[in-house]
């Protein structure tokens, strides 16, 4: 049996060689509040020098008040705990599903087996780098980083870790994709192409009111004020991000705040047409009619449209006017660029779209309208001409 060797370590604590050949350093972290007994902790290593270094680090942390009791919980285990305890019931269902997907697809495979307290900035940086190398977009990496930072911040507050390792990693630059709204020539072609489509009025409303797909398909009649010419956007149609996921009405918008908009009168012409169409369908359907949420846009039996169907039908229509690259969201971009080109101020466009800040609106749309730039140049020229004449 190997002889035990015990000695005082620099900075406090004791070091001994165990019977199994490993070295152990023991130190006191304080007293138990209940029993009053000293709380003993140990660190281990293959050499005396290694253990002495670990002991010195522990004692220094105690002196500075940043000591963390050893915890073997892994990143994977903590992410599961974070989702269940700190997110479930506190964030939107769709957000929770998004977090779970990010953890399953990106975080767990890369660093899930690493102990939470052992994670350094280099672990996080390698994750970002590998995602970028694999062709993931900067936005995807940013989403992963957001989840990691939230989860580690909670671990920090809970006293499990001393620092947030995400703060020591750098995110790749997010390149903003150029938006592609319909041009002035394409807008009338699009309005002609949607004639005959059962979703004609929904596409038109996205174009004239700048609604997102989910906002449009989740719009109810009680949110439409024909008399005042206003629409209150306070909910959206969503689908669970799971296989065979169900549709549901989320009682909020993407920003989490309802907004009231006043689109041009032509938008209400399409809404009135949809009202007539829906009433006719309801009469034909009789007892089969089922529209419990009083949605504006439904099929012949009162059921909401599937988002994938809305998308696929749009793509066929867009291709027919020579814009196979266009997406339903580009109708929203079109509404914004038309508003700006028509002379609307940025704050008004922000309110129309429901953006969090006017600066975001300006960054996205300030240079998208060729006509707007021409008008600005013409006004500046007129100003300088007036100075010259004066």
HUZIWO-V294846 format. One record per residue. N is the residue number from 1. RES is the residue in three letters. SS is DSSP state (2 for helix, 1 for strand, 0 for the rest). PSI is psi in radians with two decimals (* if undefined). Layout:
N/RES/SS/PSI
N/RES/SS/PSI
//
This chain:
1/UNK/0/2.30
2/UNK/0/2.53
3/UNK/0/2.33
4/UNK/0/2.40
5/UNK/0/2.13
6/UNK/1/2.40
7/UNK/1/2.80
8/UNK/1/2.47
9/UNK/0/2.64
10/UNK/0/2.21
11/UNK/0/-0.04
12/UNK/0/2.89
13/UNK/0/3.10
14/UNK/1/2.65
15/UNK/1/2.41
16/UNK/1/2.74
17/UNK/1/2.20
18/UNK/0/2.92
19/UNK/0/-0.48
20/UNK/0/0.07
21/UNK/0/-0.26
22/UNK/0/2.80
23/UNK/1/2.53
24/UNK/1/2.38
25/UNK/1/2.25
26/UNK/1/2.49
27/UNK/1/2.85
28/UNK/1/2.31
29/UNK/1/-0.16
30/UNK/1/-2.79
31/UNK/1/2.55
32/UNK/0/2.30
33/UNK/0/-0.51
34/UNK/0/-0.97
35/UNK/0/-0.38
36/UNK/0/-0.01
37/UNK/0/2.67
38/UNK/1/2.48
39/UNK/1/2.05
40/UNK/1/2.39
41/UNK/1/2.74
42/UNK/1/2.61
43/UNK/1/2.64
44/UNK/1/2.77
45/UNK/1/2.96
46/UNK/0/-0.31
47/UNK/0/2.78
48/UNK/2/-0.65
49/UNK/2/-0.74
50/UNK/2/-0.77
51/UNK/2/-0.69
52/UNK/2/-0.68
53/UNK/2/-0.73
54/UNK/2/-0.70
55/UNK/2/-0.76
56/UNK/2/-0.68
57/UNK/2/-0.71
58/UNK/2/-0.76
59/UNK/2/-0.70
60/UNK/2/-0.70
61/UNK/2/-0.68
62/UNK/2/-0.73
63/UNK/2/-0.63
64/UNK/2/-0.16
65/UNK/0/0.37
66/UNK/0/0.32
67/UNK/0/2.41
68/UNK/0/2.17
69/UNK/0/2.40
70/UNK/0/2.34
71/UNK/0/2.20
72/UNK/0/0.04
73/UNK/0/2.35
74/UNK/1/2.94
75/UNK/2/-0.76
76/UNK/2/-0.77
77/UNK/2/-0.70
78/UNK/2/-0.70
79/UNK/2/-0.66
80/UNK/2/-0.76
81/UNK/2/-0.73
82/UNK/2/-0.80
83/UNK/2/-0.82
84/UNK/2/-0.80
85/UNK/2/-0.66
86/UNK/2/-0.17
87/UNK/2/-0.75
88/UNK/0/2.19
89/UNK/0/-0.12
90/UNK/0/-0.32
91/UNK/0/2.89
92/UNK/0/2.58
93/UNK/2/-0.71
94/UNK/2/-0.64
95/UNK/2/-0.74
96/UNK/2/-0.74
97/UNK/2/-0.67
98/UNK/2/-0.78
99/UNK/2/-0.82
100/UNK/2/-0.69
101/UNK/2/-0.73
102/UNK/2/-0.74
103/UNK/2/-0.80
104/UNK/2/-0.74
105/UNK/2/-0.45
106/UNK/2/-0.81
107/UNK/2/-0.92
108/UNK/2/-0.80
109/UNK/2/-0.53
110/UNK/2/-0.87
111/UNK/2/0.25
112/UNK/0/-0.58
113/UNK/0/-0.17
114/UNK/0/2.41
115/UNK/1/2.42
116/UNK/2/-0.77
117/UNK/2/-0.24
118/UNK/2/-0.13
119/UNK/0/2.24
120/UNK/0/3.02
121/UNK/2/-0.53
122/UNK/2/-0.62
123/UNK/2/-0.78
124/UNK/2/-0.75
125/UNK/2/-0.71
126/UNK/2/-0.64
127/UNK/2/-0.84
128/UNK/2/-0.77
129/UNK/2/-0.74
130/UNK/2/-0.64
131/UNK/2/-0.74
132/UNK/2/-0.74
133/UNK/2/-0.56
134/UNK/0/-0.02
135/UNK/0/0.15
136/UNK/0/2.50
137/UNK/0/2.77
138/UNK/2/-0.58
139/UNK/2/-0.70
140/UNK/2/-0.77
141/UNK/2/-0.69
142/UNK/2/-0.66
143/UNK/2/-0.72
144/UNK/2/-0.75
145/UNK/2/-0.67
146/UNK/2/-0.74
147/UNK/2/-0.79
148/UNK/2/-0.82
149/UNK/2/-0.71
150/UNK/2/-0.84
151/UNK/2/-0.74
152/UNK/2/-0.54
153/UNK/2/-0.68
154/UNK/2/-0.72
155/UNK/2/-0.64
156/UNK/2/-0.78
157/UNK/2/-0.55
158/UNK/0/-0.03
159/UNK/0/0.29
160/UNK/0/-0.61
161/UNK/0/2.76
162/UNK/0/-0.55
163/UNK/0/2.81
164/UNK/0/1.94
165/UNK/2/-0.33
166/UNK/2/-0.47
167/UNK/2/-0.30
168/UNK/2/0.10
169/UNK/0/2.66
170/UNK/0/2.32
171/UNK/0/2.60
172/UNK/0/2.75
173/UNK/0/2.30
174/UNK/0/2.02
175/UNK/0/2.14
176/UNK/0/2.22
177/UNK/0/2.44
178/UNK/0/2.28
179/UNK/0/2.66
180/UNK/0/1.30
181/UNK/0/2.90
182/UNK/0/2.50
183/UNK/0/2.99
184/UNK/2/-0.56
185/UNK/2/-0.53
186/UNK/2/-0.44
187/UNK/2/-0.92
188/UNK/2/-0.57
189/UNK/2/-0.69
190/UNK/2/-0.77
191/UNK/2/-0.58
192/UNK/2/-0.69
193/UNK/2/-0.48
194/UNK/0/-0.18
195/UNK/0/2.31
196/UNK/0/-0.30
197/UNK/0/2.39
198/UNK/0/-0.30
199/UNK/0/0.25
200/UNK/2/-0.90
201/UNK/2/-0.52
202/UNK/2/-0.76
203/UNK/2/-0.70
204/UNK/2/-0.68
205/UNK/2/-0.67
206/UNK/2/-0.67
207/UNK/2/-0.80
208/UNK/2/-0.42
209/UNK/2/-0.12
210/UNK/0/0.52
211/UNK/0/2.61
212/UNK/0/2.82
213/UNK/2/-0.88
214/UNK/2/-0.62
215/UNK/2/-0.70
216/UNK/2/-0.88
217/UNK/2/-0.31
218/UNK/0/0.06
219/UNK/0/2.35
220/UNK/1/2.79
221/UNK/2/-0.51
222/UNK/2/-0.25
223/UNK/2/-0.07
224/UNK/1/2.09
225/UNK/1/1.65
226/UNK/0/-0.62
227/UNK/0/-0.79
228/UNK/0/-0.16
229/UNK/0/0.68
230/UNK/1/2.69
231/UNK/1/2.26
232/UNK/1/2.08
233/UNK/1/1.86
234/UNK/0/0.08
235/UNK/0/2.94
236/UNK/1/2.71
237/UNK/1/2.25
238/UNK/1/2.79
239/UNK/1/2.35
240/UNK/0/2.37
241/UNK/0/0.94
242/UNK/0/2.82
243/UNK/0/2.19
244/UNK/0/0.36
245/UNK/0/2.56
246/UNK/0/2.72
247/UNK/1/2.64
248/UNK/1/2.80
249/UNK/1/2.02
250/UNK/1/2.13
251/UNK/0/0.79
252/UNK/0/2.94
253/UNK/0/-3.11
254/UNK/0/-0.66
255/UNK/0/-0.22
256/UNK/0/-0.06
257/UNK/0/2.38
258/UNK/0/2.73
259/UNK/1/2.58
260/UNK/1/2.22
261/UNK/1/2.75
262/UNK/0/1.47
263/UNK/0/2.93
264/UNK/0/2.69
265/UNK/2/-0.52
266/UNK/2/-0.48
267/UNK/2/-0.64
268/UNK/2/-0.38
269/UNK/2/-0.74
270/UNK/2/-0.60
271/UNK/2/-0.69
272/UNK/2/-0.69
273/UNK/2/-0.68
274/UNK/2/-0.60
275/UNK/2/-0.78
276/UNK/2/-0.80
277/UNK/2/-0.76
278/UNK/2/-0.71
279/UNK/2/-0.68
280/UNK/2/-0.75
281/UNK/2/-0.67
282/UNK/2/-0.71
283/UNK/2/-0.71
284/UNK/2/-0.66
285/UNK/2/-0.54
286/UNK/2/-2.30
287/UNK/2/-0.23
288/UNK/2/-0.36
289/UNK/0/2.32
290/UNK/0/1.71
291/UNK/0/1.19
292/UNK/0/-0.45
293/UNK/0/0.08
294/UNK/0/0.78
295/UNK/1/2.61
296/UNK/0/-0.76
297/UNK/0/1.99
298/UNK/1/2.94
299/UNK/0/-2.96
300/UNK/0/-0.31
301/UNK/0/0.10
302/UNK/0/0.04
303/UNK/0/2.55
304/UNK/1/2.72
305/UNK/0/2.56
306/UNK/0/2.39
307/UNK/2/-0.67
308/UNK/2/-0.62
309/UNK/2/-0.73
310/UNK/2/-0.72
311/UNK/2/-0.85
312/UNK/2/-0.73
313/UNK/2/-0.66
314/UNK/2/-0.76
315/UNK/2/-0.67
316/UNK/2/-0.74
317/UNK/2/-0.77
318/UNK/2/-0.71
319/UNK/2/-0.57
320/UNK/2/-0.32
321/UNK/0/0.27
322/UNK/0/0.36
323/UNK/0/1.08
324/UNK/0/-0.31
325/UNK/0/-0.29
326/UNK/0/2.61
327/UNK/0/2.81
328/UNK/0/-0.60
329/UNK/2/-0.37
330/UNK/2/-0.32
331/UNK/2/-0.65
332/UNK/2/-0.76
333/UNK/2/-0.68
334/UNK/2/-0.77
335/UNK/2/-0.72
336/UNK/2/-0.81
337/UNK/2/-0.62
338/UNK/2/-0.73
339/UNK/2/-0.77
340/UNK/2/-0.76
341/UNK/2/-0.44
342/UNK/0/-0.06
343/UNK/0/0.10
344/UNK/0/2.49
345/UNK/0/2.80
346/UNK/2/-0.65
347/UNK/2/-0.69
348/UNK/2/-0.69
349/UNK/2/-0.67
350/UNK/2/-0.79
351/UNK/2/-0.67
352/UNK/2/-0.77
353/UNK/2/-0.31
354/UNK/0/0.53
355/UNK/0/2.65
356/UNK/0/-0.66
357/UNK/0/2.68
358/UNK/2/-0.52
359/UNK/2/-0.65
360/UNK/2/-0.79
361/UNK/2/-0.78
362/UNK/2/-0.73
363/UNK/2/-0.64
364/UNK/2/-0.71
365/UNK/2/-0.11
366/UNK/0/-0.51
367/UNK/0/0.45
368/UNK/0/-0.34
369/UNK/0/1.97
370/UNK/2/-0.66
371/UNK/2/-0.66
372/UNK/2/-0.74
373/UNK/2/-0.67
374/UNK/2/-0.72
375/UNK/2/-0.69
376/UNK/2/-0.77
377/UNK/2/-0.71
378/UNK/2/-0.71
379/UNK/2/-0.70
380/UNK/2/-0.73
381/UNK/2/-0.74
382/UNK/2/-0.69
383/UNK/2/-0.84
384/UNK/2/-0.61
385/UNK/2/-0.70
386/UNK/2/-0.64
387/UNK/2/-0.69
388/UNK/2/-0.69
389/UNK/2/-0.57
390/UNK/0/*
//
